[in-house]
Amino acid sequence: MILLALGPTATVLTHDLSLERFLALDIGHLYVEYIWILNKVKSKEIF
């Protein structure tokens, strides 16, 4: 498993790695989503 957080590059690289049969995940926004869940945010807007 390969975890990628490289901005727009991660999306492309994740696709390319999956074509080579690697399990790759783009986790670039995972932290932001986690904080929203902890704070029980109803509307996901960045101010």
C-alpha distance matrix in Angstrom:
0.0 3.8 6.6 9.8 13.4 15.7 18.3 19.2 17.3 13.9 15.0 16.1 13.3 10.8 13.4 13.8 10.3 10.4 13.8 12.5 10.4 6.9 4.8 5.7 7.7 11.0 12.1 15.3 17.7 16.1 18.5 21.5 20.8 20.5 23.8 25.5 24.6 26.0 29.1 29.6 30.0 31.5 31.5 28.5 30.4 30.0 33.4
3.8 0.0 3.8 6.4 10.1 12.1 14.9 16.0 13.9 10.6 12.4 13.4 10.4 8.5 11.7 12.1 8.9 10.0 13.4 12.3 11.3 7.5 6.2 4.5 6.3 8.7 10.0 12.6 15.6 14.6 16.9 19.7 19.6 19.7 22.7 24.4 24.1 25.5 28.3 29.1 29.1 30.8 30.4 27.1 28.6 27.8 31.1
6.6 3.8 0.0 3.8 6.9 9.7 12.3 13.9 12.5 9.0 11.0 13.0 10.6 8.7 12.3 13.4 11.0 12.0 15.5 15.2 14.3 10.7 8.6 5.8 5.0 6.1 6.5 9.1 12.0 11.0 13.2 16.0 16.1 16.2 19.1 20.9 20.8 22.2 24.9 25.8 25.7 27.5 27.0 23.7 25.1 24.2 27.5
9.8 6.4 3.8 0.0 3.8 6.0 8.7 10.3 8.9 5.6 8.4 10.4 8.3 7.4 11.2 12.3 10.8 12.4 15.5 15.6 15.6 12.3 10.8 7.2 6.0 4.8 5.9 6.9 10.5 10.7 12.8 15.1 15.8 16.6 19.0 20.6 21.2 22.7 24.9 26.0 25.3 27.1 26.1 22.5 23.4 22.3 25.5
13.4 10.1 6.9 3.8 0.0 3.8 6.0 8.8 8.4 6.0 8.9 11.4 10.3 10.0 13.5 14.8 14.0 15.6 18.6 19.0 19.2 16.0 14.4 10.7 8.6 5.9 5.4 4.2 8.0 9.1 10.5 12.4 13.8 14.9 16.7 18.3 19.6 20.9 22.7 24.0 23.1 25.0 23.8 20.1 20.6 19.0 22.0
15.7 12.1 9.7 6.0 3.8 0.0 3.8 6.4 5.5 4.8 8.2 9.9 9.1 10.2 13.2 14.0 14.0 16.1 18.6 19.0 19.9 17.1 16.2 12.4 11.1 8.1 8.7 6.7 10.3 12.3 13.5 14.7 16.5 18.0 19.4 20.9 22.5 24.0 25.4 26.7 25.4 27.2 25.5 21.7 21.6 19.8 22.5
18.3 14.9 12.3 8.7 6.0 3.8 0.0 3.8 5.4 5.7 7.5 9.7 10.3 11.3 13.7 15.1 15.8 17.4 19.7 20.8 21.7 19.2 18.1 14.3 12.4 8.8 9.4 6.4 9.1 12.0 13.3 13.6 15.3 17.5 18.7 19.5 21.6 23.3 24.3 25.4 23.6 25.0 23.0 19.2 18.8 17.1 19.8
19.2 16.0 13.9 10.3 8.8 6.4 3.8 0.0 3.8 5.4 5.6 7.0 8.9 10.2 11.6 13.1 14.7 16.1 17.8 19.4 20.7 18.8 18.0 14.4 12.9 9.5 11.3 9.0 11.3 14.3 16.2 16.1 17.3 19.9 21.3 21.6 23.6 25.8 26.6 27.3 25.3 26.2 23.9 20.2 19.8 18.6 21.4
17.3 13.9 12.5 8.9 8.4 5.5 5.4 3.8 0.0 3.8 5.5 5.4 6.0 8.4 10.1 10.6 12.0 14.2 15.7 16.8 18.4 16.4 16.3 12.7 12.2 9.5 11.8 10.3 13.4 15.8 17.8 18.4 19.6 21.8 23.4 24.2 25.8 27.8 29.0 29.9 28.2 29.3 27.2 23.5 23.3 22.0 24.8
13.9 10.6 9.0 5.6 6.0 4.8 5.7 5.4 3.8 0.0 3.8 5.5 5.0 5.7 8.5 9.7 10.1 11.9 14.1 15.1 16.1 13.7 13.0 9.3 8.4 5.8 8.5 7.8 11.2 13.0 15.4 16.5 17.2 19.1 21.2 22.0 23.3 25.3 26.9 27.6 26.3 27.5 25.8 22.2 22.5 21.4 24.6
15.0 12.4 11.0 8.4 8.9 8.2 7.5 5.6 5.5 3.8 0.0 3.8 5.5 5.2 6.4 8.8 10.1 10.8 12.8 14.7 15.5 13.9 13.0 9.7 8.6 6.2 9.5 9.2 11.7 13.6 16.6 17.1 17.2 19.6 21.8 22.1 23.2 25.7 27.1 27.3 25.8 26.5 24.7 21.2 21.8 21.2 24.6
16.1 13.4 13.0 10.4 11.4 9.9 9.7 7.0 5.4 5.5 3.8 0.0 3.8 5.4 5.2 6.3 8.7 10.0 11.0 12.9 14.6 13.5 13.6 10.8 11.0 9.4 12.9 12.6 15.4 17.3 20.1 20.8 21.0 23.3 25.5 25.8 27.0 29.4 30.9 31.1 29.5 30.1 28.2 24.8 25.1 24.5 27.7
13.3 10.4 10.6 8.3 10.3 9.1 10.3 8.9 6.0 5.0 5.5 3.8 0.0 3.8 5.4 5.0 6.0 8.5 9.9 10.7 12.5 10.8 11.3 8.5 9.6 8.8 12.3 12.5 15.8 17.2 19.8 21.2 21.5 23.3 25.7 26.5 27.4 29.5 31.3 31.8 30.6 31.6 30.0 26.4 27.0 26.1 29.3
10.8 8.5 8.7 7.4 10.0 10.2 11.3 10.2 8.4 5.7 5.2 5.4 3.8 0.0 3.8 5.5 5.2 6.1 8.7 10.0 10.5 8.7 8.3 5.3 6.3 6.5 10.2 11.5 14.4 15.2 18.3 19.7 19.5 21.1 23.9 24.6 25.0 27.3 29.4 29.5 28.6 29.4 28.2 24.8 25.9 25.4 28.9
13.4 11.7 12.3 11.2 13.5 13.2 13.7 11.6 10.1 8.5 6.4 5.2 5.4 3.8 0.0 3.8 5.5 5.2 6.4 9.0 9.9 9.5 9.7 8.0 9.2 9.5 13.4 14.5 17.0 18.0 21.3 22.3 21.8 23.8 26.6 26.8 27.2 29.8 31.7 31.6 30.4 30.8 29.4 26.2 27.3 27.2 30.6
13.8 12.1 13.4 12.3 14.8 14.0 15.1 13.1 10.6 9.7 8.8 6.3 5.0 5.5 3.8 0.0 3.8 5.5 5.2 6.7 9.1 9.0 10.6 9.2 11.5 12.0 15.7 16.7 19.7 20.7 23.7 25.1 24.9 26.6 29.4 29.9 30.4 32.8 34.8 34.8 33.7 34.3 32.9 29.6 30.4 30.0 33.4
10.3 8.9 11.0 10.8 14.0 14.0 15.8 14.7 12.0 10.1 10.1 8.7 6.0 5.2 5.5 3.8 0.0 3.8 5.3 5.1 6.5 5.4 7.3 6.5 9.7 11.2 14.6 16.3 19.3 19.7 22.7 24.5 24.2 25.5 28.4 29.3 29.4 31.6 33.9 34.1 33.4 34.3 33.2 29.9 31.0 30.6 34.0
10.4 10.0 12.0 12.4 15.6 16.1 17.4 16.1 14.2 11.9 10.8 10.0 8.5 6.1 5.2 5.5 3.8 0.0 3.8 5.2 4.9 5.0 6.1 6.4 9.3 11.4 14.9 17.0 19.6 19.6 23.0 24.6 23.7 25.1 28.3 28.8 28.6 31.0 33.4 33.2 32.6 33.1 32.2 29.2 30.7 30.7 34.3
13.8 13.4 15.5 15.5 18.6 18.6 19.7 17.8 15.7 14.1 12.8 11.0 9.9 8.7 6.4 5.2 5.3 3.8 0.0 3.8 5.4 7.4 9.5 10.1 13.0 14.7 18.3 20.1 22.7 23.1 26.5 28.0 27.1 28.6 31.8 32.1 32.0 34.6 36.9 36.5 35.8 36.2 35.1 32.0 33.4 33.4 37.0
12.5 12.3 15.2 15.6 19.0 19.0 20.8 19.4 16.8 15.1 14.7 12.9 10.7 10.0 9.0 6.7 5.1 5.2 3.8 0.0 3.8 5.7 9.1 10.2 13.7 15.8 19.2 21.2 24.1 24.2 27.3 29.2 28.6 29.7 32.9 33.6 33.4 35.7 38.2 38.1 37.6 38.3 37.4 34.2 35.6 35.4 38.8
10.4 11.3 14.3 15.6 19.2 19.9 21.7 20.7 18.4 16.1 15.5 14.6 12.5 10.5 9.9 9.1 6.5 4.9 5.4 3.8 0.0 3.8 6.6 9.0 12.5 15.3 18.4 20.9 23.5 23.1 26.3 28.4 27.3 28.2 31.6 32.3 31.7 33.9 36.6 36.4 36.2 36.9 36.3 33.3 35.1 35.1 38.7
6.9 7.5 10.7 12.3 16.0 17.1 19.2 18.8 16.4 13.7 13.9 13.5 10.8 8.7 9.5 9.0 5.4 5.0 7.4 5.7 3.8 0.0 3.8 6.0 9.7 12.7 15.4 18.0 20.8 20.1 23.1 25.5 24.7 25.3 28.6 29.6 29.1 31.1 33.9 33.9 33.8 34.8 34.3 31.2 32.9 32.7 36.2
4.8 6.2 8.6 10.8 14.4 16.2 18.1 18.0 16.3 13.0 13.0 13.6 11.3 8.3 9.7 10.6 7.3 6.1 9.5 9.1 6.6 3.8 0.0 3.8 6.9 10.4 12.7 15.8 18.1 17.1 20.2 22.5 21.4 21.9 25.3 26.3 25.6 27.6 30.4 30.4 30.4 31.4 31.1 28.2 30.1 30.1 33.7
5.7 4.5 5.8 7.2 10.7 12.4 14.3 14.4 12.7 9.3 9.7 10.8 8.5 5.3 8.0 9.2 6.5 6.4 10.1 10.2 9.0 6.0 3.8 0.0 3.8 6.8 9.5 12.2 14.8 14.2 17.3 19.5 18.9 19.6 22.8 23.8 23.6 25.6 28.2 28.4 28.1 29.3 28.7 25.5 27.1 26.8 30.4
7.7 6.3 5.0 6.0 8.6 11.1 12.4 12.9 12.2 8.4 8.6 11.0 9.6 6.3 9.2 11.5 9.7 9.3 13.0 13.7 12.5 9.7 6.9 3.8 0.0 3.8 6.0 9.1 11.3 10.6 13.8 15.9 15.1 16.0 19.2 20.1 19.9 22.0 24.5 24.7 24.3 25.5 24.9 21.8 23.5 23.2 26.8
11.0 8.7 6.1 4.8 5.9 8.1 8.8 9.5 9.5 5.8 6.2 9.4 8.8 6.5 9.5 12.0 11.2 11.4 14.7 15.8 15.3 12.7 10.4 6.8 3.8 0.0 3.8 5.7 8.3 8.7 11.8 13.4 13.1 14.7 17.4 18.2 18.7 20.9 22.9 23.3 22.5 23.7 22.7 19.3 20.6 20.1 23.6
12.1 10.0 6.5 5.9 5.4 8.7 9.4 11.3 11.8 8.5 9.5 12.9 12.3 10.2 13.4 15.7 14.6 14.9 18.3 19.2 18.4 15.4 12.7 9.5 6.0 3.8 0.0 3.8 5.7 5.2 8.1 10.1 10.1 11.2 13.9 15.1 15.6 17.4 19.5 20.3 19.7 21.4 20.6 17.2 18.6 17.9 21.4
15.3 12.6 9.1 6.9 4.2 6.7 6.4 9.0 10.3 7.8 9.2 12.6 12.5 11.5 14.5 16.7 16.3 17.0 20.1 21.2 20.9 18.0 15.8 12.2 9.1 5.7 3.8 0.0 3.8 5.7 7.6 8.7 9.9 11.6 13.4 14.5 15.9 17.7 19.2 20.2 19.1 20.9 19.6 15.9 16.6 15.4 18.6
17.7 15.6 12.0 10.5 8.0 10.3 9.1 11.3 13.4 11.2 11.7 15.4 15.8 14.4 17.0 19.7 19.3 19.6 22.7 24.1 23.5 20.8 18.1 14.8 11.3 8.3 5.7 3.8 0.0 3.8 5.6 5.4 6.3 8.7 10.3 10.9 12.6 14.5 15.7 16.6 15.3 17.1 15.8 12.2 13.2 12.3 15.7
16.1 14.6 11.0 10.7 9.1 12.3 12.0 14.3 15.8 13.0 13.6 17.3 17.2 15.2 18.0 20.7 19.7 19.6 23.1 24.2 23.1 20.1 17.1 14.2 10.6 8.7 5.2 5.7 3.8 0.0 3.8 5.5 5.2 6.1 8.7 10.0 10.6 12.4 14.4 15.2 14.8 16.8 16.5 13.2 15.0 14.4 17.8
18.5 16.9 13.2 12.8 10.5 13.5 13.3 16.2 17.8 15.4 16.6 20.1 19.8 18.3 21.3 23.7 22.7 23.0 26.5 27.3 26.3 23.1 20.2 17.3 13.8 11.8 8.1 7.6 5.6 3.8 0.0 3.8 5.5 5.0 6.3 8.7 9.9 10.6 12.4 14.2 13.9 16.6 16.4 13.3 14.6 13.4 16.3
21.5 19.7 16.0 15.1 12.4 14.7 13.6 16.1 18.4 16.5 17.1 20.8 21.2 19.7 22.3 25.1 24.5 24.6 28.0 29.2 28.4 25.5 22.5 19.5 15.9 13.4 10.1 8.7 5.4 5.5 3.8 0.0 3.8 5.4 5.2 6.3 8.7 10.0 10.7 12.3 11.1 13.7 13.0 9.7 10.8 9.7 12.7
20.8 19.6 16.1 15.8 13.8 16.5 15.3 17.3 19.6 17.2 17.2 21.0 21.5 19.5 21.8 24.9 24.2 23.7 27.1 28.6 27.3 24.7 21.4 18.9 15.1 13.1 10.1 9.9 6.3 5.2 5.5 3.8 0.0 3.8 5.5 5.1 6.3 8.7 10.0 10.4 9.6 11.7 11.6 8.7 11.0 11.2 14.5
20.5 19.7 16.2 16.6 14.9 18.0 17.5 19.9 21.8 19.1 19.6 23.3 23.3 21.1 23.8 26.6 25.5 25.1 28.6 29.7 28.2 25.3 21.9 19.6 16.0 14.7 11.2 11.6 8.7 6.1 5.0 5.4 3.8 0.0 3.8 5.4 5.1 6.3 8.7 9.8 10.3 13.1 13.9 11.5 13.9 13.8 16.7
23.8 22.7 19.1 19.0 16.7 19.4 18.7 21.3 23.4 21.2 21.8 25.5 25.7 23.9 26.6 29.4 28.4 28.3 31.8 32.9 31.6 28.6 25.3 22.8 19.2 17.4 13.9 13.4 10.3 8.7 6.3 5.2 5.5 3.8 0.0 3.8 5.4 5.1 6.2 8.5 8.7 12.1 12.8 10.7 12.4 11.9 14.2
25.5 24.4 20.9 20.6 18.3 20.9 19.5 21.6 24.2 22.0 22.1 25.8 26.5 24.6 26.8 29.9 29.3 28.8 32.1 33.6 32.3 29.6 26.3 23.8 20.1 18.2 15.1 14.5 10.9 10.0 8.7 6.3 5.1 5.4 3.8 0.0 3.8 5.5 5.2 6.0 5.3 8.4 9.1 7.4 9.8 10.3 12.8
24.6 24.1 20.8 21.2 19.6 22.5 21.6 23.6 25.8 23.3 23.2 27.0 27.4 25.0 27.2 30.4 29.4 28.6 32.0 33.4 31.7 29.1 25.6 23.6 19.9 18.7 15.6 15.9 12.6 10.6 9.9 8.7 6.3 5.1 5.4 3.8 0.0 3.8 5.4 5.0 6.4 9.0 10.9 9.9 12.9 13.9 16.5
26.0 25.5 22.2 22.7 20.9 24.0 23.3 25.8 27.8 25.3 25.7 29.4 29.5 27.3 29.8 32.8 31.6 31.0 34.6 35.7 33.9 31.1 27.6 25.6 22.0 20.9 17.4 17.7 14.5 12.4 10.6 10.0 8.7 6.3 5.1 5.5 3.8 0.0 3.8 5.5 7.9 11.2 13.3 12.5 15.0 15.4 17.4
29.1 28.3 24.9 24.9 22.7 25.4 24.3 26.6 29.0 26.9 27.1 30.9 31.3 29.4 31.7 34.8 33.9 33.4 36.9 38.2 36.6 33.9 30.4 28.2 24.5 22.9 19.5 19.2 15.7 14.4 12.4 10.7 10.0 8.7 6.2 5.2 5.4 3.8 0.0 3.8 5.5 9.1 11.1 10.9 13.0 13.4 14.8
29.6 29.1 25.8 26.0 24.0 26.7 25.4 27.3 29.9 27.6 27.3 31.1 31.8 29.5 31.6 34.8 34.1 33.2 36.5 38.1 36.4 33.9 30.4 28.4 24.7 23.3 20.3 20.2 16.6 15.2 14.2 12.3 10.4 9.8 8.5 6.0 5.0 5.5 3.8 0.0 3.8 6.4 9.3 10.0 12.8 14.3 16.0
30.0 29.1 25.7 25.3 23.1 25.4 23.6 25.3 28.2 26.3 25.8 29.5 30.6 28.6 30.4 33.7 33.4 32.6 35.8 37.6 36.2 33.8 30.4 28.1 24.3 22.5 19.7 19.1 15.3 14.8 13.9 11.1 9.6 10.3 8.7 5.3 6.4 7.9 5.5 3.8 0.0 3.8 5.7 6.6 9.1 11.0 12.7
31.5 30.8 27.5 27.1 25.0 27.2 25.0 26.2 29.3 27.5 26.5 30.1 31.6 29.4 30.8 34.3 34.3 33.1 36.2 38.3 36.9 34.8 31.4 29.3 25.5 23.7 21.4 20.9 17.1 16.8 16.6 13.7 11.7 13.1 12.1 8.4 9.0 11.2 9.1 6.4 3.8 0.0 3.8 6.4 9.2 12.1 13.9
31.5 30.4 27.0 26.1 23.8 25.5 23.0 23.9 27.2 25.8 24.7 28.2 30.0 28.2 29.4 32.9 33.2 32.2 35.1 37.4 36.3 34.3 31.1 28.7 24.9 22.7 20.6 19.6 15.8 16.5 16.4 13.0 11.6 13.9 12.8 9.1 10.9 13.3 11.1 9.3 5.7 3.8 0.0 3.8 5.9 9.3 11.2
28.5 27.1 23.7 22.5 20.1 21.7 19.2 20.2 23.5 22.2 21.2 24.8 26.4 24.8 26.2 29.6 29.9 29.2 32.0 34.2 33.3 31.2 28.2 25.5 21.8 19.3 17.2 15.9 12.2 13.2 13.3 9.7 8.7 11.5 10.7 7.4 9.9 12.5 10.9 10.0 6.6 6.4 3.8 0.0 3.8 6.7 9.6
30.4 28.6 25.1 23.4 20.6 21.6 18.8 19.8 23.3 22.5 21.8 25.1 27.0 25.9 27.3 30.4 31.0 30.7 33.4 35.6 35.1 32.9 30.1 27.1 23.5 20.6 18.6 16.6 13.2 15.0 14.6 10.8 11.0 13.9 12.4 9.8 12.9 15.0 13.0 12.8 9.1 9.2 5.9 3.8 0.0 3.8 6.3
30.0 27.8 24.2 22.3 19.0 19.8 17.1 18.6 22.0 21.4 21.2 24.5 26.1 25.4 27.2 30.0 30.6 30.7 33.4 35.4 35.1 32.7 30.1 26.8 23.2 20.1 17.9 15.4 12.3 14.4 13.4 9.7 11.2 13.8 11.9 10.3 13.9 15.4 13.4 14.3 11.0 12.1 9.3 6.7 3.8 0.0 3.8
33.4 31.1 27.5 25.5 22.0 22.5 19.8 21.4 24.8 24.6 24.6 27.7 29.3 28.9 30.6 33.4 34.0 34.3 37.0 38.8 38.7 36.2 33.7 30.4 26.8 23.6 21.4 18.6 15.7 17.8 16.3 12.7 14.5 16.7 14.2 12.8 16.5 17.4 14.8 16.0 12.7 13.9 11.2 9.6 6.3 3.8 0.0
